[in-house]
Structure formats: C-alpha cells, structure tokens
Amino acid sequence: MKKKIICSFLFLTILFCISYSQTHPFTLDSSAEEKPDPESDVPSEVTVSPGGQYTADLSPGATPEPLENTAVSEGQYTLSLTSSIGTLTYYNQSDSRWADYLYGGSDPLSVYGCGPTVMAMIVNSFTEHTCQPPDMAAWAAANHYWSSGFGTKHEFIPESATAFGLHAESFQDLTAEGVMSELKSGHILVALMGPGHFSDSGHFIIITDDWPGNQVRVADPARLERTQTAWDVQIVLDELLTTASAGGPVWTITPK
C-alpha cells in the first residue's frame, strides 16, 4: 500500500514538473556565465600595456601616425617621429650601443640616463650638433649636472638647451588647454614625470605633438611602447613631479 502511494506521488510530481517547464522556460543568469579573458574584452579606445595595465589611448578608431623608419634590430633603435617643430630622432636609453655606458663613471645610462637621452634627441634633431645619449651624458657630468645614484639635476634641461643653441623656458600654464595651445604654436615640451604610468619616482619625457581629443604624443626614452601610444593630456598633467625645481616640471623648447 505504501509503495503504491509513493509511486503515485512521484508520478504526479513528474507530471507537474513537465507542465511547469513548458509554461515557465528557464533563463540562464548572465552573472553565472563564464567570464572572458580580461584582455579580450578591452574597449577599442584602451591599450593594454605589458603586464596587463590599461593606459589611456587614442580616441575610438584612431591610431597614431606610424613612426618613420621603425627599425629595432638587435637592441638598436633607429626611429624618427613627427613633432610640432619637425622630425625628431628617437633615442632609447636601453639601446644596446650605450645601455651599459656609465653616466658619471658609475651609473648605467639604461637606468639613470633619461635626462641626457631626452636632450640628445632634441639637440641632434633641431640643432647643427650631432649628439647621441653618451655624448650628452658626458657633457652633463662634465658640467656638474649628474647626481650620483639619482640621475640628472633639473636645471640640466633649460641650461643644456641654451648651451646647444635652443630657446628654453619654464612652462607655467599647466592646463590641458595650455599644453595643447603651446604644441600647436610650434613648441615641444620636456616634462618631468612623477609616480604613475611613466615612473615610480622621476622621469624625463618629451611631449612632442598634439592629437585630436585632448591627447598628446610623447617620446619616452625608457619605453618605446609608451612612445607609440597617444595619451590623454590630463593624465600627463596629473602625474607631473610637482616638487621639480629649476622652473620645472615642464619646460617649453624651440629652435632659435
């Protein structure tokens, strides 16, 4: 008798489930779906830098103008890019030709040479002087701009520019509009960056050109990847080293 009751109950339960499923179809909760790989779901306007860190990029659908002569072979960089005052020869402080050069006799250029590398790019590109990073590092050390274990004194930027026949002065209008206007009017900017996308402490870069959508291009002597990315100008401004001296953290430079 008990078996008949149990069987009848099970039969009725099965009939109920079948009837319910036909009138109430199940919907998969989207939150339970398998999540895609983080880098495969990045919007087109965002670049994933090495290590998976997202950095500001171009406006949607835009890409930087290709660098001319983008040859990187056996650790040597042979690159040039457009800037607001002409074609800029790109140098990287880790180039195999001079990465191990000892700045000041003790500090590897690959680690401490962002200042001389930045000014070597500018001097070689926009004056009559032929100059590579070791040349500029030797000049900086000889003229007391090298700081052992720290890199380069801030006054090196405006004073080396003047010494090599360029016009340099402190740039004070640290707004997005001010930077874009300065670039459009035929200047480049050397910026001393603080902690953030470009540095853990301090790092010199060149702001080379303006780009649509309040973005700028830079020449970063430490990372080609950052040079090939357009940056939201506000990110650059927010990460400036505010404790800079000698008129920094930004200097405007033009040929005389």
ChimeraX commands (.cxc) that place a marker at each C-alpha (Angstrom):
marker #1 position 0.00,0.00,0.00 radius 0.5
marker #1 position 2.80,2.40,0.94 radius 0.5
marker #1 position 4.62,1.61,-2.30 radius 0.5
marker #1 position 1.50,2.49,-4.33 radius 0.5
marker #1 position 1.16,5.81,-2.52 radius 0.5
marker #1 position 4.84,6.68,-3.09 radius 0.5
marker #1 position 4.68,5.73,-6.75 radius 0.5
marker #1 position 1.52,7.79,-7.25 radius 0.5
marker #1 position 3.18,10.77,-5.58 radius 0.5
marker #1 position 6.29,10.52,-7.74 radius 0.5
marker #1 position 4.18,10.22,-10.90 radius 0.5
marker #1 position 2.18,13.32,-10.02 radius 0.5
marker #1 position 5.41,15.24,-9.22 radius 0.5
marker #1 position 6.91,14.39,-12.62 radius 0.5
marker #1 position 3.75,15.50,-14.40 radius 0.5
marker #1 position 3.81,18.81,-12.52 radius 0.5
marker #1 position 7.46,19.49,-13.43 radius 0.5
marker #1 position 6.86,18.79,-17.09 radius 0.5
marker #1 position 3.82,21.07,-17.16 radius 0.5
marker #1 position 5.69,23.88,-15.31 radius 0.5
marker #1 position 8.70,23.74,-17.58 radius 0.5
marker #1 position 6.53,24.15,-20.65 radius 0.5
marker #1 position 4.89,27.30,-19.35 radius 0.5
marker #1 position 7.94,28.75,-17.49 radius 0.5
marker #1 position 11.15,28.25,-19.56 radius 0.5
marker #1 position 14.42,28.64,-17.61 radius 0.5
marker #1 position 16.69,31.66,-18.29 radius 0.5
marker #1 position 20.44,31.41,-17.65 radius 0.5
marker #1 position 21.60,34.10,-15.22 radius 0.5
marker #1 position 24.21,36.14,-17.12 radius 0.5
marker #1 position 26.24,36.51,-13.95 radius 0.5
marker #1 position 26.82,32.77,-13.98 radius 0.5
marker #1 position 28.28,32.71,-17.48 radius 0.5
marker #1 position 31.99,32.06,-17.89 radius 0.5
marker #1 position 33.92,35.31,-17.79 radius 0.5
marker #1 position 36.09,36.12,-20.83 radius 0.5
marker #1 position 39.81,36.77,-20.58 radius 0.5
marker #1 position 40.22,40.39,-19.27 radius 0.5
marker #1 position 42.39,41.48,-22.20 radius 0.5
marker #1 position 39.93,40.15,-24.79 radius 0.5
marker #1 position 37.15,42.42,-23.54 radius 0.5
marker #1 position 39.01,45.74,-23.56 radius 0.5
marker #1 position 37.28,48.63,-25.40 radius 0.5
marker #1 position 38.95,49.74,-28.61 radius 0.5
marker #1 position 39.98,53.07,-27.11 radius 0.5
marker #1 position 42.06,51.43,-24.39 radius 0.5
marker #1 position 45.52,49.95,-24.83 radius 0.5
marker #1 position 46.74,47.08,-22.71 radius 0.5
marker #1 position 50.34,47.75,-21.86 radius 0.5
marker #1 position 52.79,44.99,-20.92 radius 0.5
marker #1 position 51.71,43.39,-17.66 radius 0.5
marker #1 position 48.04,43.97,-18.44 radius 0.5
marker #1 position 47.91,47.57,-17.19 radius 0.5
marker #1 position 45.41,49.73,-19.05 radius 0.5
marker #1 position 46.62,53.08,-20.27 radius 0.5
marker #1 position 44.91,55.98,-21.96 radius 0.5
marker #1 position 44.96,55.71,-25.73 radius 0.5
marker #1 position 43.60,57.41,-28.81 radius 0.5
marker #1 position 40.03,58.43,-29.41 radius 0.5
marker #1 position 37.93,55.48,-30.66 radius 0.5
marker #1 position 39.00,54.28,-34.06 radius 0.5
marker #1 position 42.12,56.43,-34.26 radius 0.5
marker #1 position 45.73,55.28,-34.23 radius 0.5
marker #1 position 48.99,57.20,-34.08 radius 0.5
marker #1 position 50.65,58.11,-37.34 radius 0.5
marker #1 position 53.21,55.38,-37.98 radius 0.5
marker #1 position 56.74,56.14,-36.92 radius 0.5
marker #1 position 59.06,56.55,-39.86 radius 0.5
marker #1 position 61.91,54.03,-40.16 radius 0.5
marker #1 position 60.61,51.95,-37.28 radius 0.5
marker #1 position 63.61,49.62,-37.20 radius 0.5
marker #1 position 64.54,47.91,-33.94 radius 0.5
marker #1 position 67.21,45.31,-34.51 radius 0.5
marker #1 position 69.49,43.54,-32.04 radius 0.5
marker #1 position 68.59,46.02,-29.35 radius 0.5
marker #1 position 69.31,49.07,-31.50 radius 0.5
marker #1 position 66.62,51.67,-32.20 radius 0.5
marker #1 position 66.59,53.58,-35.48 radius 0.5
marker #1 position 63.39,55.60,-35.27 radius 0.5
marker #1 position 62.04,59.01,-36.09 radius 0.5
marker #1 position 58.68,60.62,-35.42 radius 0.5
marker #1 position 56.92,63.84,-36.18 radius 0.5
marker #1 position 56.79,66.62,-33.62 radius 0.5
marker #1 position 55.33,70.10,-33.53 radius 0.5
marker #1 position 58.70,71.56,-34.61 radius 0.5
marker #1 position 59.85,68.92,-37.09 radius 0.5
marker #1 position 61.15,65.38,-37.30 radius 0.5
marker #1 position 62.51,64.07,-34.02 radius 0.5
marker #1 position 65.16,61.35,-33.89 radius 0.5
marker #1 position 64.15,58.87,-31.19 radius 0.5
marker #1 position 66.74,57.52,-28.78 radius 0.5
marker #1 position 66.19,54.86,-26.13 radius 0.5
marker #1 position 68.43,54.80,-23.09 radius 0.5
marker #1 position 68.49,50.98,-23.19 radius 0.5
marker #1 position 69.78,50.85,-26.76 radius 0.5
marker #1 position 72.48,48.17,-26.87 radius 0.5
marker #1 position 75.00,50.69,-28.22 radius 0.5
marker #1 position 75.07,52.64,-24.96 radius 0.5
marker #1 position 72.91,50.92,-22.34 radius 0.5
marker #1 position 75.98,49.99,-20.30 radius 0.5
marker #1 position 77.68,53.38,-20.64 radius 0.5
marker #1 position 78.49,54.58,-17.13 radius 0.5
marker #1 position 77.00,58.02,-16.60 radius 0.5
marker #1 position 79.33,59.97,-14.33 radius 0.5
marker #1 position 81.62,56.93,-14.31 radius 0.5
marker #1 position 79.29,54.78,-12.19 radius 0.5
marker #1 position 75.59,54.91,-13.16 radius 0.5
marker #1 position 74.38,52.83,-16.16 radius 0.5
marker #1 position 72.74,55.00,-18.80 radius 0.5
marker #1 position 69.95,52.41,-19.15 radius 0.5
marker #1 position 68.82,53.19,-15.59 radius 0.5
marker #1 position 69.86,56.78,-14.90 radius 0.5
marker #1 position 70.07,58.35,-18.35 radius 0.5
marker #1 position 66.59,59.69,-19.16 radius 0.5
marker #1 position 67.69,63.34,-18.90 radius 0.5
marker #1 position 70.69,63.10,-21.25 radius 0.5
marker #1 position 68.75,60.87,-23.63 radius 0.5
marker #1 position 65.88,63.37,-23.87 radius 0.5
marker #1 position 68.22,66.27,-24.58 radius 0.5
marker #1 position 70.28,64.21,-27.04 radius 0.5
marker #1 position 67.09,63.62,-29.04 radius 0.5
marker #1 position 66.31,67.34,-29.12 radius 0.5
marker #1 position 69.83,68.61,-29.79 radius 0.5
marker #1 position 70.53,66.04,-32.50 radius 0.5
marker #1 position 67.20,66.74,-34.20 radius 0.5
marker #1 position 66.93,70.53,-34.04 radius 0.5
marker #1 position 70.47,71.94,-33.97 radius 0.5
marker #1 position 73.57,71.57,-36.09 radius 0.5
marker #1 position 75.17,69.35,-33.44 radius 0.5
marker #1 position 75.44,65.58,-33.87 radius 0.5
marker #1 position 74.72,64.12,-30.47 radius 0.5
marker #1 position 73.93,60.71,-29.01 radius 0.5
marker #1 position 73.00,59.88,-25.40 radius 0.5
marker #1 position 76.56,59.04,-24.24 radius 0.5
marker #1 position 77.77,62.38,-25.66 radius 0.5
marker #1 position 75.12,64.28,-23.75 radius 0.5
marker #1 position 75.71,62.25,-20.60 radius 0.5
marker #1 position 79.43,63.05,-20.76 radius 0.5
marker #1 position 78.63,66.75,-21.22 radius 0.5
marker #1 position 76.17,66.67,-18.30 radius 0.5
marker #1 position 78.68,65.02,-15.98 radius 0.5
marker #1 position 81.47,67.39,-17.02 radius 0.5
marker #1 position 79.22,70.37,-16.30 radius 0.5
marker #1 position 78.09,69.11,-12.89 radius 0.5
marker #1 position 74.50,68.13,-13.76 radius 0.5
marker #1 position 74.99,64.45,-12.89 radius 0.5
marker #1 position 73.81,63.40,-9.44 radius 0.5
marker #1 position 75.35,60.11,-8.33 radius 0.5
marker #1 position 72.75,57.40,-7.79 radius 0.5
marker #1 position 69.89,59.76,-8.67 radius 0.5
marker #1 position 70.30,60.76,-12.30 radius 0.5
marker #1 position 70.28,64.34,-13.54 radius 0.5
marker #1 position 69.73,67.68,-11.83 radius 0.5
marker #1 position 66.62,69.50,-13.01 radius 0.5
marker #1 position 68.45,72.62,-14.18 radius 0.5
marker #1 position 70.15,70.47,-16.81 radius 0.5
marker #1 position 67.10,70.73,-19.10 radius 0.5
marker #1 position 66.89,74.52,-19.60 radius 0.5
marker #1 position 70.64,75.10,-19.28 radius 0.5
marker #1 position 71.70,72.40,-21.73 radius 0.5
marker #1 position 69.09,73.62,-24.21 radius 0.5
marker #1 position 70.57,77.11,-24.03 radius 0.5
marker #1 position 74.14,75.82,-24.26 radius 0.5
marker #1 position 73.35,73.99,-27.50 radius 0.5
marker #1 position 71.57,76.92,-29.14 radius 0.5
marker #1 position 67.93,76.27,-28.29 radius 0.5
marker #1 position 65.43,78.54,-26.59 radius 0.5
marker #1 position 64.07,77.09,-23.34 radius 0.5
marker #1 position 61.95,78.49,-20.56 radius 0.5
marker #1 position 59.70,77.34,-17.77 radius 0.5
marker #1 position 56.19,76.49,-18.89 radius 0.5
marker #1 position 53.59,77.54,-16.34 radius 0.5
marker #1 position 50.18,77.05,-17.96 radius 0.5
marker #1 position 49.71,73.50,-16.70 radius 0.5
marker #1 position 46.22,73.02,-18.08 radius 0.5
marker #1 position 45.02,70.83,-20.91 radius 0.5
marker #1 position 44.21,73.93,-22.96 radius 0.5
marker #1 position 47.59,75.48,-22.22 radius 0.5
marker #1 position 49.56,72.40,-23.26 radius 0.5
marker #1 position 47.59,71.90,-26.47 radius 0.5
marker #1 position 47.95,75.56,-27.39 radius 0.5
marker #1 position 51.71,75.52,-26.78 radius 0.5
marker #1 position 52.17,72.46,-29.00 radius 0.5
marker #1 position 50.01,73.92,-31.76 radius 0.5
marker #1 position 52.04,77.13,-31.72 radius 0.5
marker #1 position 55.29,75.38,-32.63 radius 0.5
marker #1 position 56.92,74.24,-29.39 radius 0.5
marker #1 position 57.79,70.95,-27.77 radius 0.5
marker #1 position 57.72,70.37,-24.04 radius 0.5
marker #1 position 60.08,68.48,-21.77 radius 0.5
marker #1 position 58.18,67.13,-18.78 radius 0.5
marker #1 position 59.47,65.68,-15.53 radius 0.5
marker #1 position 57.06,62.92,-14.54 radius 0.5
marker #1 position 56.37,61.66,-11.04 radius 0.5
marker #1 position 54.88,58.34,-9.90 radius 0.5
marker #1 position 52.31,56.89,-12.29 radius 0.5
marker #1 position 52.30,55.47,-15.78 radius 0.5
marker #1 position 55.78,56.72,-16.64 radius 0.5
marker #1 position 57.79,56.38,-13.47 radius 0.5
marker #1 position 57.98,55.18,-9.89 radius 0.5
marker #1 position 59.80,58.33,-8.81 radius 0.5
marker #1 position 61.03,60.73,-11.51 radius 0.5
marker #1 position 61.47,60.52,-15.28 radius 0.5
marker #1 position 62.05,62.99,-18.13 radius 0.5
marker #1 position 59.98,62.66,-21.32 radius 0.5
marker #1 position 59.26,64.90,-24.32 radius 0.5
marker #1 position 55.69,65.93,-25.16 radius 0.5
marker #1 position 56.12,66.03,-28.90 radius 0.5
marker #1 position 52.81,66.79,-30.57 radius 0.5
marker #1 position 49.09,67.32,-30.08 radius 0.5
marker #1 position 46.46,64.80,-31.14 radius 0.5
marker #1 position 42.68,65.09,-31.56 radius 0.5
marker #1 position 40.55,64.57,-28.49 radius 0.5
marker #1 position 42.79,66.39,-26.00 radius 0.5
marker #1 position 45.53,63.84,-26.44 radius 0.5
marker #1 position 49.28,64.17,-26.92 radius 0.5
marker #1 position 52.13,62.06,-28.19 radius 0.5
marker #1 position 55.33,61.67,-26.24 radius 0.5
marker #1 position 58.90,60.49,-26.73 radius 0.5
marker #1 position 59.71,58.33,-23.74 radius 0.5
marker #1 position 63.43,57.46,-23.59 radius 0.5
marker #1 position 62.76,54.39,-21.49 radius 0.5
marker #1 position 59.86,52.69,-23.27 radius 0.5
marker #1 position 59.08,52.56,-26.98 radius 0.5
marker #1 position 55.60,51.23,-26.16 radius 0.5
marker #1 position 54.72,54.45,-24.36 radius 0.5
marker #1 position 56.10,56.45,-27.27 radius 0.5
marker #1 position 53.78,54.62,-29.67 radius 0.5
marker #1 position 50.71,55.44,-27.59 radius 0.5
marker #1 position 48.74,58.70,-27.58 radius 0.5
marker #1 position 48.00,59.92,-24.06 radius 0.5
marker #1 position 45.16,61.90,-22.58 radius 0.5
marker #1 position 46.85,65.20,-21.75 radius 0.5
marker #1 position 45.19,65.29,-18.33 radius 0.5
marker #1 position 46.88,62.03,-17.32 radius 0.5
marker #1 position 50.24,63.57,-18.16 radius 0.5
marker #1 position 49.43,66.73,-16.21 radius 0.5
marker #1 position 48.17,64.78,-13.19 radius 0.5
marker #1 position 51.40,62.76,-13.00 radius 0.5
marker #1 position 53.91,65.62,-13.22 radius 0.5
marker #1 position 56.54,65.76,-10.47 radius 0.5
marker #1 position 55.27,68.79,-8.60 radius 0.5
marker #1 position 58.41,69.07,-6.45 radius 0.5
marker #1 position 60.57,69.82,-9.51 radius 0.5
marker #1 position 63.00,72.73,-9.37 radius 0.5
marker #1 position 64.67,74.98,-11.96 radius 0.5
marker #1 position 61.34,76.06,-13.43 radius 0.5
marker #1 position 60.01,72.51,-13.78 radius 0.5
marker #1 position 58.22,70.22,-14.03 radius 0.5
marker #1 position 57.66,71.40,-17.63 radius 0.5
marker #1 position 59.90,73.39,-19.96 radius 0.5
marker #1 position 58.99,74.67,-23.41 radius 0.5
marker #1 position 61.70,74.40,-26.06 radius 0.5
marker #1 position 62.06,75.81,-29.58 radius 0.5
marker #1 position 64.93,76.26,-32.01 radius 0.5
marker #1 position 66.30,79.82,-32.03 radius 0.5
marker link #1:1,2 radius 0.2
marker link #1:2,3 radius 0.2
marker link #1:3,4 radius 0.2
marker link #1:4,5 radius 0.2
marker link #1:5,6 radius 0.2
marker link #1:6,7 radius 0.2
marker link #1:7,8 radius 0.2
marker link #1:8,9 radius 0.2
marker link #1:9,10 radius 0.2
marker link #1:10,11 radius 0.2
marker link #1:11,12 radius 0.2
marker link #1:12,13 radius 0.2
marker link #1:13,14 radius 0.2
marker link #1:14,15 radius 0.2
marker link #1:15,16 radius 0.2
marker link #1:16,17 radius 0.2
marker link #1:17,18 radius 0.2
marker link #1:18,19 radius 0.2
marker link #1:19,20 radius 0.2
marker link #1:20,21 radius 0.2
marker link #1:21,22 radius 0.2
marker link #1:22,23 radius 0.2
marker link #1:23,24 radius 0.2
marker link #1:24,25 radius 0.2
marker link #1:25,26 radius 0.2
marker link #1:26,27 radius 0.2
marker link #1:27,28 radius 0.2
marker link #1:28,29 radius 0.2
marker link #1:29,30 radius 0.2
marker link #1:30,31 radius 0.2
marker link #1:31,32 radius 0.2
marker link #1:32,33 radius 0.2
marker link #1:33,34 radius 0.2
marker link #1:34,35 radius 0.2
marker link #1:35,36 radius 0.2
marker link #1:36,37 radius 0.2
marker link #1:37,38 radius 0.2
marker link #1:38,39 radius 0.2
marker link #1:39,40 radius 0.2
marker link #1:40,41 radius 0.2
marker link #1:41,42 radius 0.2
marker link #1:42,43 radius 0.2
marker link #1:43,44 radius 0.2
marker link #1:44,45 radius 0.2
marker link #1:45,46 radius 0.2
marker link #1:46,47 radius 0.2
marker link #1:47,48 radius 0.2
marker link #1:48,49 radius 0.2
marker link #1:49,50 radius 0.2
marker link #1:50,51 radius 0.2
marker link #1:51,52 radius 0.2
marker link #1:52,53 radius 0.2
marker link #1:53,54 radius 0.2
marker link #1:54,55 radius 0.2
marker link #1:55,56 radius 0.2
marker link #1:56,57 radius 0.2
marker link #1:57,58 radius 0.2
marker link #1:58,59 radius 0.2
marker link #1:59,60 radius 0.2
marker link #1:60,61 radius 0.2
marker link #1:61,62 radius 0.2
marker link #1:62,63 radius 0.2
marker link #1:63,64 radius 0.2
marker link #1:64,65 radius 0.2
marker link #1:65,66 radius 0.2
marker link #1:66,67 radius 0.2
marker link #1:67,68 radius 0.2
marker link #1:68,69 radius 0.2
marker link #1:69,70 radius 0.2
marker link #1:70,71 radius 0.2
marker link #1:71,72 radius 0.2
marker link #1:72,73 radius 0.2
marker link #1:73,74 radius 0.2
marker link #1:74,75 radius 0.2
marker link #1:75,76 radius 0.2
marker link #1:76,77 radius 0.2
marker link #1:77,78 radius 0.2
marker link #1:78,79 radius 0.2
marker link #1:79,80 radius 0.2
marker link #1:80,81 radius 0.2
marker link #1:81,82 radius 0.2
marker link #1:82,83 radius 0.2
marker link #1:83,84 radius 0.2
marker link #1:84,85 radius 0.2
marker link #1:85,86 radius 0.2
marker link #1:86,87 radius 0.2
marker link #1:87,88 radius 0.2
marker link #1:88,89 radius 0.2
marker link #1:89,90 radius 0.2
marker link #1:90,91 radius 0.2
marker link #1:91,92 radius 0.2
marker link #1:92,93 radius 0.2
marker link #1:93,94 radius 0.2
marker link #1:94,95 radius 0.2
marker link #1:95,96 radius 0.2
marker link #1:96,97 radius 0.2
marker link #1:97,98 radius 0.2
marker link #1:98,99 radius 0.2
marker link #1:99,100 radius 0.2
marker link #1:100,101 radius 0.2
marker link #1:101,102 radius 0.2
marker link #1:102,103 radius 0.2
marker link #1:103,104 radius 0.2
marker link #1:104,105 radius 0.2
marker link #1:105,106 radius 0.2
marker link #1:106,107 radius 0.2
marker link #1:107,108 radius 0.2
marker link #1:108,109 radius 0.2
marker link #1:109,110 radius 0.2
marker link #1:110,111 radius 0.2
marker link #1:111,112 radius 0.2
marker link #1:112,113 radius 0.2
marker link #1:113,114 radius 0.2
marker link #1:114,115 radius 0.2
marker link #1:115,116 radius 0.2
marker link #1:116,117 radius 0.2
marker link #1:117,118 radius 0.2
marker link #1:118,119 radius 0.2
marker link #1:119,120 radius 0.2
marker link #1:120,121 radius 0.2
marker link #1:121,122 radius 0.2
marker link #1:122,123 radius 0.2
marker link #1:123,124 radius 0.2
marker link #1:124,125 radius 0.2
marker link #1:125,126 radius 0.2
marker link #1:126,127 radius 0.2
marker link #1:127,128 radius 0.2
marker link #1:128,129 radius 0.2
marker link #1:129,130 radius 0.2
marker link #1:130,131 radius 0.2
marker link #1:131,132 radius 0.2
marker link #1:132,133 radius 0.2
marker link #1:133,134 radius 0.2
marker link #1:134,135 radius 0.2
marker link #1:135,136 radius 0.2
marker link #1:136,137 radius 0.2
marker link #1:137,138 radius 0.2
marker link #1:138,139 radius 0.2
marker link #1:139,140 radius 0.2
marker link #1:140,141 radius 0.2
marker link #1:141,142 radius 0.2
marker link #1:142,143 radius 0.2
marker link #1:143,144 radius 0.2
marker link #1:144,145 radius 0.2
marker link #1:145,146 radius 0.2
marker link #1:146,147 radius 0.2
marker link #1:147,148 radius 0.2
marker link #1:148,149 radius 0.2
marker link #1:149,150 radius 0.2
marker link #1:150,151 radius 0.2
marker link #1:151,152 radius 0.2
marker link #1:152,153 radius 0.2
marker link #1:153,154 radius 0.2
marker link #1:154,155 radius 0.2
marker link #1:155,156 radius 0.2
marker link #1:156,157 radius 0.2
marker link #1:157,158 radius 0.2
marker link #1:158,159 radius 0.2
marker link #1:159,160 radius 0.2
marker link #1:160,161 radius 0.2
marker link #1:161,162 radius 0.2
marker link #1:162,163 radius 0.2
marker link #1:163,164 radius 0.2
marker link #1:164,165 radius 0.2
marker link #1:165,166 radius 0.2
marker link #1:166,167 radius 0.2
marker link #1:167,168 radius 0.2
marker link #1:168,169 radius 0.2
marker link #1:169,170 radius 0.2
marker link #1:170,171 radius 0.2
marker link #1:171,172 radius 0.2
marker link #1:172,173 radius 0.2
marker link #1:173,174 radius 0.2
marker link #1:174,175 radius 0.2
marker link #1:175,176 radius 0.2
marker link #1:176,177 radius 0.2
marker link #1:177,178 radius 0.2
marker link #1:178,179 radius 0.2
marker link #1:179,180 radius 0.2
marker link #1:180,181 radius 0.2
marker link #1:181,182 radius 0.2
marker link #1:182,183 radius 0.2
marker link #1:183,184 radius 0.2
marker link #1:184,185 radius 0.2
marker link #1:185,186 radius 0.2
marker link #1:186,187 radius 0.2
marker link #1:187,188 radius 0.2
marker link #1:188,189 radius 0.2
marker link #1:189,190 radius 0.2
marker link #1:190,191 radius 0.2
marker link #1:191,192 radius 0.2
marker link #1:192,193 radius 0.2
marker link #1:193,194 radius 0.2
marker link #1:194,195 radius 0.2
marker link #1:195,196 radius 0.2
marker link #1:196,197 radius 0.2
marker link #1:197,198 radius 0.2
marker link #1:198,199 radius 0.2
marker link #1:199,200 radius 0.2
marker link #1:200,201 radius 0.2
marker link #1:201,202 radius 0.2
marker link #1:202,203 radius 0.2
marker link #1:203,204 radius 0.2
marker link #1:204,205 radius 0.2
marker link #1:205,206 radius 0.2
marker link #1:206,207 radius 0.2
marker link #1:207,208 radius 0.2
marker link #1:208,209 radius 0.2
marker link #1:209,210 radius 0.2
marker link #1:210,211 radius 0.2
marker link #1:211,212 radius 0.2
marker link #1:212,213 radius 0.2
marker link #1:213,214 radius 0.2
marker link #1:214,215 radius 0.2
marker link #1:215,216 radius 0.2
marker link #1:216,217 radius 0.2
marker link #1:217,218 radius 0.2
marker link #1:218,219 radius 0.2
marker link #1:219,220 radius 0.2
marker link #1:220,221 radius 0.2
marker link #1:221,222 radius 0.2
marker link #1:222,223 radius 0.2
marker link #1:223,224 radius 0.2
marker link #1:224,225 radius 0.2
marker link #1:225,226 radius 0.2
marker link #1:226,227 radius 0.2
marker link #1:227,228 radius 0.2
marker link #1:228,229 radius 0.2
marker link #1:229,230 radius 0.2
marker link #1:230,231 radius 0.2
marker link #1:231,232 radius 0.2
marker link #1:232,233 radius 0.2
marker link #1:233,234 radius 0.2
marker link #1:234,235 radius 0.2
marker link #1:235,236 radius 0.2
marker link #1:236,237 radius 0.2
marker link #1:237,238 radius 0.2
marker link #1:238,239 radius 0.2
marker link #1:239,240 radius 0.2
marker link #1:240,241 radius 0.2
marker link #1:241,242 radius 0.2
marker link #1:242,243 radius 0.2
marker link #1:243,244 radius 0.2
marker link #1:244,245 radius 0.2
marker link #1:245,246 radius 0.2
marker link #1:246,247 radius 0.2
marker link #1:247,248 radius 0.2
marker link #1:248,249 radius 0.2
marker link #1:249,250 radius 0.2
marker link #1:250,251 radius 0.2
marker link #1:251,252 radius 0.2
marker link #1:252,253 radius 0.2
marker link #1:253,254 radius 0.2
marker link #1:254,255 radius 0.2
marker link #1:255,256 radius 0.2
view
